[in-house]
Amino acid sequence: MDETFAHSGVWALAIIMIVIASWLFYRYIAPKTWREWAGAGLVQAFIIALYAEMYGFPLTIYLLVRVVSPGVV
């Protein structure tokens, strides 16, 4: 595999972590009323943003820099 794209499997890890965290959240702290569901949506958005930024965004910037400017080491 090319060295430039060696770290591209991290998006799968981000998706797996989002699914696991969401499952645990909804399994053990299940919302009952519509107000609780609204709050749960905020928590879900936070979980997705957390793992996407932690694993996905830095990886995307890293790959874009490597592809756009191939002369830079």
Buried (B, 14 or more C-beta within 10 A) or exposed (E): EEEEEEEBEBBEBBBEBBEEBBEEBEEEEEBEEEEEEEEBEEBBEEBBEBBBEBBBEEBBEBBEEBEEEEEEE
